[in-house]
């Protein structure tokens, strides 16, 4: 699917409960808050619209994303539930009448534009595309708007049952939940930057 007809949703409303050093999305990584890489990667792509789901308790995060051109939505309940955040993002995305939606997590900064494109190309009107690696099966994912409407009540289960699996390059699906994951990101970055 052409990404120009897709809405991009970046989930950023988690509460960083397991992260030992405050808000993980504002933790400095590579000279910038962790969220910057994921936000910039999506923003560099010509999606129909860019939506960020943010918690009401993080005005710094909201300002950073707003300055990057994201439309912001705050979930109706501030419990950090990914499901509630997802539904809030989908509501805003579907208001824009896209042909499809791509969902990304703000705490996965190593996912490349190439992988996002691969998800958009792999999905069909009847089947979403889901990221998979030996350690991970889950977001990012891409799905047609009609498929989302048809499966909204049980989206997570339908994704796992019906999705086309798309593998990224090694180390792209590092999900930052703890400080140790920052170390994994740094090691992955060093491997990518190593000559030869």
C-alpha positions in Angstrom: 0.0 0.0 0.0 1.2 3.5 -0.7 2.1 5.2 2.6 0.7 8.5 1.3 -2.7 6.9 1.9 -1.8 5.6 5.3 -1.9 7.2 8.8 1.1 6.6 11.0 0.4 6.2 14.8 3.3 6.5 17.3 2.3 5.2 20.7 4.0 7.3 23.5 1.6 7.1 26.4 3.2 4.4 28.5 4.2 5.1 32.1 7.8 3.7 32.1 7.1 1.7 35.2 9.9 -0.7 34.7 12.5 1.8 33.5 14.9 2.6 36.4 15.7 6.2 35.4 12.4 8.2 35.0 10.6 8.6 31.7 12.3 6.3 29.2 11.2 8.3 26.2 13.0 11.4 27.5 16.1 9.4 28.5 19.2 10.7 26.6 20.3 8.4 23.9 22.8 9.6 21.2 22.5 13.2 22.4 18.7 13.4 22.2 15.7 12.1 24.1 15.1 8.4 23.2 11.9 9.2 21.4 13.5 11.5 18.8 14.8 8.7 16.6 11.5 6.9 16.3 9.6 10.1 15.8 12.0 11.4 13.2 12.0 8.1 11.2 8.3 8.1 10.9 8.1 11.9 10.2 10.6 11.5 7.4 8.1 9.3 5.5 5.2 10.8 3.5 2.3 9.3 5.5 -1.1 10.9 5.1 -0.9 12.0 8.7 1.4 11.5 11.7 -0.4 10.9 15.0 1.2 10.6 18.5 -0.7 9.2 21.4 0.7 10.8 24.5 0.0 10.7 28.2 -1.3 13.8 29.9 1.4 13.7 32.5 4.2 14.4 30.0 4.0 17.9 28.6 7.6 17.9 27.5 7.0 14.9 25.3 3.8 16.5 23.9 5.7 19.6 23.1 8.6 17.7 21.4 6.2 15.8 19.2 4.0 18.8 18.4 7.1 20.7 17.3 7.8 17.8 14.9 4.4 18.1 13.3 2.6 15.3 15.0 -1.2 15.5 15.7 -1.5 14.7 19.4 -4.2 12.6 21.1 -4.4 11.8 24.8 -6.1 8.6 25.7 -9.3 8.9 27.8 -7.8 7.1 30.7 -4.3 7.7 32.0 -3.5 4.1 33.1 -0.8 3.6 30.4 -2.7 0.7 28.8 -1.4 0.1 25.3 -4.9 -1.1 24.2 -6.5 2.2 25.3 -3.7 4.2 23.7 -4.1 2.2 20.5 -7.8 2.7 20.3 -7.4 6.5 20.9 -4.8 6.6 18.0 -7.0 4.6 15.7 -10.0 6.8 16.4 -8.0 9.9 15.3 -6.5 8.1 12.3 -9.8 6.8 11.0 -11.2 10.4 11.1 -8.7 11.2 8.3 -10.1 8.4 6.1 -6.8 6.6 5.4 -6.7 3.4 3.3 -4.4 1.9 6.0 -2.7 2.5 9.3 0.9 1.8 10.5 1.5 1.5 14.2 4.9 2.1 15.8 6.1 2.1 19.4 8.1 5.1 20.6 10.3 2.9 22.7 11.6 1.0 19.7 14.0 3.6 18.2 16.0 1.2 16.0 13.2 0.4 13.6 14.1 1.7 10.1 12.0 3.4 7.4 12.9 0.4 5.3 11.1 -1.9 7.7 8.1 0.4 7.9 7.9 0.4 4.1 8.2 -3.4 4.0 5.2 -3.6 6.4 3.2 -1.3 4.1 4.1 -3.3 1.0 3.4 -6.7 2.6 -0.1 -6.0 4.0 -3.2 -6.6 1.9 -6.8 -5.5 2.3 -7.6 -8.8 4.0 -4.3 -9.4 5.9 -2.2 -7.1 8.1 1.6 -7.2 8.3 3.3 -7.8 11.7 6.9 -7.5 12.7 8.6 -10.7 13.8 12.1 -11.7 15.0 13.4 -14.6 17.0 12.7 -12.6 20.2 9.7 -10.5 19.2 6.3 -10.7 17.5 4.3 -7.5 17.6 4.3 -3.9 16.7 5.2 -2.3 14.4 2.4 -3.4 12.2 0.4 -2.2 9.3 -3.2 -2.9 8.4 -5.9 -1.8 6.0 -8.5 0.6 7.5 -11.3 -1.8 6.6 -9.6 -4.7 8.2 -9.1 -2.6 11.4 -12.8 -1.7 11.5 -13.8 -5.4 11.0 -11.5 -6.6 13.8 -11.4 -3.7 16.2 -13.0 -5.6 19.1 -10.2 -8.2 19.1 -7.4 -6.5 17.2 -4.4 -8.0 19.1 -5.7 -11.6 18.7 -6.7 -11.0 15.0 -3.2 -9.6 14.2 -1.5 -12.7 15.7 -3.8 -15.1 13.8 -4.0 -13.4 10.4 -0.9 -11.3 9.9 1.8 -11.7 7.3 5.1 -11.9 9.2 7.8 -9.4 8.2 11.3 -9.7 9.5 13.4 -6.6 9.8 17.2 -6.4 9.8 18.9 -7.7 13.0 18.5 -5.6 16.1 15.7 -3.3 14.8 13.1 -4.7 17.2 14.8 -3.7 20.5 12.1 -2.6 22.9 13.3 -0.3 25.6 11.7 -1.2 29.0 14.8 -1.2 31.3 18.1 0.6 31.4 19.8 -2.7 30.3 17.9 -2.3 27.0 19.7 1.0 26.4 22.9 -1.0 26.5 21.5 -3.4 23.9 20.7 -0.4 21.7 24.2 1.0 22.0 25.7 -2.4 21.2 23.4 -2.8 18.1 24.3 0.7 17.0 28.0 0.0 17.3 27.6 -3.2 15.2 25.8 -1.2 12.5 28.5 1.5 12.4 31.4 -0.9 12.4 33.3 -0.7 9.1 33.5 -3.7 6.8 
